[in-house]
Amino acid sequence: MENIDKIKELLDDIRPFLNLEGGDVEFIKYEDDYVYVKLIGACAMCSFKDLTLQDNIESYLKEEIPSIKGVINVSL
């Protein structure tokens, strides 16, 4: 539970930057050291969403919580 709270806090840190471009990120779940998120708004349709996910969200989360293996975008 501790990691989930920390992940949500870290996503809140990233959120303002995504909001500037009309996008957002929603936490879905944390399972087997993978973080599942949903990119929404402009981020969901952006051609750079994979870059945003890997170079920004994933790298930031892994830097703060080294046990994280990756971040997966879930399209619901």
Secondary structure, 3 states (H helix, E strand, C coil): CHHHHHHHHHHHHHHHHHHHCCEEEEEEEEECCEEEEEEEEHHHHCCCHHHHHHHHHHHHHHHHCCCCCEEEECCC
